[in-house]
Amino acid sequence: MQCMEIFLLQLKRLLRSFEFYNSDEKKYPHKLKFDLQRFAEGEDKTEEPTEKRRNDAAAKGQVGKSQELNTVAILLMGFLVLRILWEYIYENIANYTVYIFSNLSQSTSIEGVREVFLGMMILLAKTSFPIMIAILIAGLAINIYQVGFMFNTERLELNLSRLNPINGFGRFFSKRALVELIKSIIKIAIIGTFLYLYLTDKMPFMPYLIYLDLARSLEEIANIIFNMVFKVIFIMILMAILDYAYQKWQLTQDLKMSKQEVKDEHKQMEGDPKIKGKIRQKQRQMAMMRMMQEVPKADVIITNPTHLAIALMYKQGMVAPVIIAKGQDLVAERIKQIARDNKITIVENKPLARALYEAVDIGDIVPHELYQAVAEVLAYVYRLKHKKVQRPSAA
């Protein structure tokens, strides 16, 4: 009682401190303030999960998987194989039982007990292994169908937070736990109602089994049980399909993202658009600098005359002239200025300049259909150079 009183006293003091901090906010702005609205706020997760988010969740073992579908597949395969092999299993068990009781006097020795035990192991293997293998195949197949080929060890790793009783109570009273409880109640109610109606219908015929021999009565009881089991499994299949659809829907709801999360993921995968823009801008600047450094090597600059400028270079041995620089507006003015500084001939030819600018990239040769026009320009340039060379010699 004393410990309880101390605890209540400390709790009252704590509540008073919260009230003091909230009521005297202007006087003590640095004090701790509890704002419940802040906890309620949060960006709504309205966006569908991306492929990356689904893959990350699958890597952690968070998949849309229905345990009901696993259970019903195993039950169906197990009882189906049991029904198919029922006569084989019955004959083997009956024959071995007859053998044991026929040789009961010989089975009292150590060798006899060992032989009986070995025979029972062989009988168990012959009758149960086919069913066990079928169940194993069904379990693997239904898991592969639901989640594919996936091997994850994260769930097996030691995580002390799972031992936290507070988290355990939180999971116990969570929305998911409530849904699972409701599903279990509905399943038990449906299957229980069906079993009651089915057995109520069959009970009047049970007393008549005592008038049949053992083999016949066992056969009738087996037929009743198998019919009941397969009908129950059919009901469970319907519920398992609904549960599988629900688990897929619930997984999508759990993985939904806010708009900010989608943006952040896009940035992580593609990079920050601002940074990428700066990188592209820097790359364009470097490409422009390299192009301008090539302009002094040109033989001629073909212009539009003001909007376009294309720098052509031709050396002996080339298949055709090569465009080493091109641009429009301010870039074209810069190319022409470099050409003037380096005494490169500038030729105005609007159709040719437009055709070269649209059809050819930097570093490409002149297309075949423009050979004649370019050749005429180069011939004109070479004549001008030849005259400039002859004038000093003539003087």
C-alpha positions in Angstrom: 0.0 0.0 0.0 2.8 2.4 0.8 4.4 1.8 -2.7 1.1 2.5 -4.3 0.7 5.7 -2.4 4.2 6.9 -3.4 3.4 6.0 -7.0 0.2 8.0 -7.0 1.9 10.9 -5.4 4.6 11.0 -8.1 2.0 10.7 -10.8 0.1 13.8 -9.3 3.3 15.8 -9.3 4.1 14.8 -12.9 0.6 15.8 -14.0 0.9 19.2 -12.1 4.2 19.8 -13.9 2.6 19.2 -17.3 -0.2 21.5 -16.4 2.2 24.2 -15.2 4.3 24.1 -18.3 1.2 24.4 -20.5 -0.5 27.1 -18.5 2.6 29.3 -18.1 3.9 29.1 -21.7 4.7 32.8 -22.1 6.6 33.0 -18.9 8.5 29.8 -19.4 8.8 29.3 -23.2 11.8 27.0 -22.8 9.9 24.5 -20.7 8.6 21.2 -22.0 5.2 21.4 -23.7 3.0 18.5 -24.5 1.0 19.2 -27.6 -1.4 16.3 -28.4 -2.4 17.8 -31.7 1.2 17.4 -32.8 1.0 13.7 -32.3 -2.3 13.6 -34.3 -0.8 15.5 -37.2 1.0 13.7 -40.0 1.0 13.6 -43.7 -1.6 11.2 -45.0 -0.3 8.1 -46.8 -2.4 8.3 -50.0 0.1 7.2 -52.6 0.2 3.6 -53.9 3.5 1.9 -52.9 6.2 1.9 -55.5 7.9 -1.2 -56.8 11.0 -0.4 -54.8 9.0 -0.1 -51.5 7.4 -3.5 -52.3 10.7 -5.1 -53.0 12.2 -3.7 -49.8 9.3 -5.0 -47.8 9.6 -8.4 -49.4 13.3 -8.5 -48.6 12.3 -8.0 -44.9 9.7 -10.8 -45.1 6.7 -8.4 -45.3 4.5 -10.0 -48.0 0.9 -10.5 -48.7 0.5 -14.1 -47.5 -2.5 -15.9 -46.3 -1.9 -18.6 -43.6 -5.4 -19.8 -44.2 -4.5 -20.7 -47.8 -1.5 -22.7 -46.6 -3.6 -24.6 -44.1 -6.4 -25.5 -46.6 -3.9 -26.6 -49.3 -2.1 -28.9 -46.8 -5.4 -30.3 -45.5 -6.8 -30.8 -49.0 -3.7 -32.6 -50.3 -3.3 -34.7 -47.2 -6.9 -36.0 -47.1 -7.0 -36.4 -50.9 -4.0 -38.7 -50.8 -5.4 -40.4 -47.8 -8.6 -41.0 -49.6 -6.9 -42.4 -52.7 -4.6 -44.7 -50.6 -7.2 -45.6 -48.0 -7.7 -49.2 -49.2 -3.9 -49.7 -49.5 -3.3 -48.3 -46.0 -6.2 -50.3 -44.5 -5.0 -53.6 -46.1 -1.4 -53.1 -44.9 -2.5 -52.3 -41.3 -5.0 -55.1 -41.2 -2.5 -57.7 -42.6 0.2 -56.7 -40.1 -2.3 -56.8 -37.2 -3.3 -60.3 -38.2 0.3 -61.3 -38.5 1.2 -60.0 -35.0 -1.8 -61.7 -33.3 -1.1 -64.9 -35.3 2.5 -65.0 -34.0 1.9 -63.6 -30.6 3.6 -66.5 -28.9 6.8 -65.8 -30.9 6.9 -62.1 -30.2 7.7 -62.4 -26.5 11.4 -62.8 -26.9 13.9 -60.0 -27.5 14.3 -61.0 -31.2 10.5 -61.1 -31.6 10.0 -57.7 -30.1 12.8 -56.3 -32.3 11.1 -57.9 -35.3 7.7 -56.5 -34.4 9.2 -53.0 -33.8 11.0 -53.1 -37.2 7.9 -54.2 -38.9 5.9 -51.4 -37.4 8.5 -48.8 -38.6 8.3 -50.3 -42.1 4.5 -50.2 -42.0 4.6 -46.6 -40.8 6.9 -45.6 -43.7 4.8 -47.4 -46.3 1.5 -45.9 -45.1 2.5 -42.4 -44.0 5.4 -41.3 -46.2 3.2 -40.8 -49.4 0.9 -38.6 -47.4 3.8 -36.6 -45.8 5.5 -36.1 -49.2 2.2 -34.9 -50.7 1.7 -32.5 -47.9 5.3 -31.2 -48.3 4.8 -30.6 -52.0 1.5 -28.9 -51.4 3.0 -26.6 -48.7 5.9 -25.6 -50.9 3.7 -25.1 -54.0 1.2 -22.8 -52.2 4.0 -20.8 -50.6 5.8 -20.3 -54.0 2.4 -19.3 -55.5 1.9 -16.7 -52.9 5.3 -15.1 -52.5 7.5 -16.8 -55.1 11.0 -18.1 -54.5 12.1 -16.2 -51.4 14.5 -17.1 -48.6 14.7 -14.6 -45.9 16.5 -14.9 -42.5 15.6 -11.6 -41.0 12.7 -13.0 -39.1 15.1 -15.6 -37.6 17.5 -13.0 -36.3 17.5 -12.2 -32.6 15.5 -9.0 -31.9 15.1 -8.1 -28.2 12.3 -5.7 -29.0 10.1 -8.6 -29.7 10.4 -9.6 -26.1 9.2 -6.2 -24.9 5.9 -6.8 -23.1 4.6 -3.3 -23.9 5.1 -4.0 -27.6 3.5 -7.4 -27.2 0.4 -5.8 -25.5 0.3 -3.3 -28.3 0.2 -6.0 -31.0 -2.3 -8.0 -28.9 -4.8 -5.1 -28.8 -4.0 -3.8 -32.3 -6.4 -3.4 -35.2 -4.8 -6.4 -37.0 -5.3 -8.6 -33.9 -9.0 -7.5 -33.7 -9.5 -8.4 -37.4 -7.8 -11.8 -36.9 -10.1 -12.4 -33.9 -13.2 -11.6 -35.9 -12.0 -13.8 -38.8 -11.4 -16.7 -36.4 -14.9 -16.3 -34.8 -16.6 -16.2 -38.2 -14.6 -19.3 -39.3 -15.4 -21.3 -36.2 -19.1 -20.2 -36.4 -19.5 -21.2 -40.1 -17.6 -24.5 -39.8 -19.3 -25.4 -36.5 -22.7 -24.7 -37.9 -22.0 -26.9 -40.9 -20.6 -29.8 -38.8 -23.6 -29.6 -36.5 -26.1 -29.8 -39.4 -24.1 -32.5 -41.2 -23.7 -34.8 -38.1 -27.3 -34.2 -37.1 -28.3 -35.5 -40.5 -26.0 -38.6 -40.2 -26.7 -39.5 -36.6 -29.9 -41.4 -37.2 -28.0 -43.9 -39.4 -25.2 -44.6 -36.8 -27.0 -47.2 -34.8 -27.5 -49.4 -37.9 -23.7 -49.8 -38.2 -23.7 -52.3 -35.4 -25.5 -54.8 -37.6 -22.7 -54.7 -40.2 -19.4 -56.6 -40.0 -16.3 -54.8 -39.0 -14.9 -54.1 -42.5 -18.3 -52.8 -43.8 -18.8 -50.6 -40.7 -15.3 -49.1 -41.0 -15.9 -48.4 -44.7 -19.2 -46.6 -43.9 -17.6 -44.6 -41.1 -14.7 -43.7 -43.4 -17.1 -42.5 -46.1 -19.0 -40.3 -43.6 -15.7 -38.8 -42.3 -14.2 -38.2 -45.8 -17.4 -36.6 -47.1 -17.6 -34.4 -44.0 -13.9 -33.4 -44.3 -14.0 -32.5 -48.0 -17.1 -30.4 -47.5 -15.4 -28.6 -44.6 -12.3 -28.1 -46.8 -14.4 -26.7 -49.6 -15.9 -24.1 -47.2 -12.3 -23.3 -45.9 -11.1 -22.8 -49.5 -13.7 -20.1 -50.0 -12.7 -18.4 -46.8 -9.0 -18.8 -47.6 -9.5 -17.1 -51.0 -11.2 -14.2 -49.3 -8.5 -14.0 -46.7 -5.8 -14.0 -49.4 -7.4 -11.1 -51.2 -7.7 -9.3 -47.8 -4.0 -9.9 -47.0 -3.0 -8.5 -50.4 -5.2 -5.4 -49.8 -3.9 -5.0 -46.2 -0.3 -5.2 -47.4 -1.0 -2.4 -49.9 -2.5 -0.3 -47.2 0.5 -0.9 -44.9 3.0 0.1 -47.6 1.2 3.2 -48.8 3.4 6.2 -48.9 3.0 9.9 -48.4 3.8 12.3 -51.3 7.0 13.3 -49.5 8.1 9.7 -49.2 7.6 9.2 -52.9 9.6 12.3 -53.7 12.4 11.2 -51.3 12.5 7.8 -52.9 12.6 9.3 -56.4 15.5 11.4 -55.3 17.4 8.4 -53.9 16.9 6.4 -57.1 17.3 9.1 -59.7 19.3 11.7 -57.8 18.3 15.2 -56.7 16.8 17.1 -59.7 18.6 20.3 -58.7 22.0 18.5 -58.5 21.3 16.7 -61.8 20.4 20.0 -63.4 23.7 21.6 -62.2 25.6 18.6 -63.5 24.0 18.9 -66.9 24.6 22.6 -66.9 28.3 22.0 -66.1 28.5 19.3 -68.8 27.1 21.7 -71.4 29.5 24.4 -70.3 32.5 22.0 -70.7 31.2 20.8 -74.1 30.8 24.5 -75.2 34.4 25.3 -74.1 35.7 22.3 -76.0 33.7 23.3 -79.1 35.0 26.9 -79.0 38.5 25.6 -78.7 38.0 23.7 -82.0 36.7 26.8 -83.9 40.2 28.2 -84.8 40.9 24.9 -86.7 38.0 25.6 -89.1 38.4 26.5 -92.8 35.2 28.4 -93.1 32.2 29.6 -91.0 28.9 29.4 -92.8 26.2 31.8 -91.3 22.5 32.5 -91.6 23.8 35.4 -91.3 22.8 36.4 -87.7 21.1 33.4 -86.1 23.2 30.4 -87.1 26.9 29.7 -87.5 28.5 26.4 -88.6 32.3 25.8 -88.6 33.6 23.4 -91.2 37.0 21.8 -91.4 38.5 19.9 -94.3 42.0 18.3 -94.4 43.6 16.3 -97.2 42.7 12.6 -96.8 39.3 13.2 -95.2 36.2 11.6 -96.8 34.2 14.8 -96.5 34.3 18.1 -94.5 33.6 17.8 -90.8 31.4 20.1 -88.7 33.6 21.0 -85.6 31.2 23.6 -84.1 27.7 25.0 -84.6 25.4 27.2 -82.7 22.6 29.8 -82.8 22.0 33.3 -81.5 24.7 34.1 -78.8 26.6 30.9 -79.5 26.7 31.8 -83.2 28.0 35.3 -82.4 30.7 33.8 -80.2 31.8 31.4 -83.0 31.9 34.3 -85.5 33.9 36.4 -83.1 36.5 33.7 -82.6 36.6 33.3 -86.4 37.3 37.0 -86.9 40.0 36.9 -84.2 41.7 34.0 -86.0 41.1 35.4 -89.6 38.8 32.6 -90.6 36.6 33.3 -93.7 32.9 33.8 -92.9 30.5 33.0 -95.7 26.8 33.9 -95.6 24.6 31.2 -97.1 21.2 31.0 -95.5 19.9 27.7 -97.1 23.2 25.8 -96.5 23.6 27.1 -93.0 20.0 26.0 -92.1 20.4 22.6 -93.8 23.7 21.9 -92.0 22.4 23.0 -88.6 19.4 20.8 -88.8 20.9 17.7 -90.4 24.4 17.3 -88.9 25.7 17.1 -85.4 29.1 18.2 -84.2 31.8 15.8 -85.2 29.8 14.4 -88.2 30.8 14.7 -91.8 28.7 16.6 -94.3 25.9 14.5 -95.8 26.2 13.4 -99.4 23.3 15.6 -100.6 25.2 18.8 -99.5 28.5 17.9 -101.0 28.0 20.2 -104.0 27.0 23.3 -102.0 29.8 22.8 -99.4 32.4 22.2 -102.2 31.4 25.5 -103.8 31.9 27.3 -100.5 35.3 25.7 -99.9 36.4 26.5 -103.5 35.5 30.1 -102.9 37.4 30.1 -99.6 40.5 28.5 -101.2 40.4 31.2 -104.0 40.3 33.9 -101.4 43.3 32.4 -99.6 45.1 32.0 -102.9 44.6 35.7 -103.8 45.8 36.8 -100.3 48.9 34.8 -100.8 49.6 36.2 -104.3 49.1 39.9 -103.4 52.2 40.2 -101.2 54.4 38.4 -103.8 53.1 40.6 -106.6 53.9 43.7 -104.6 
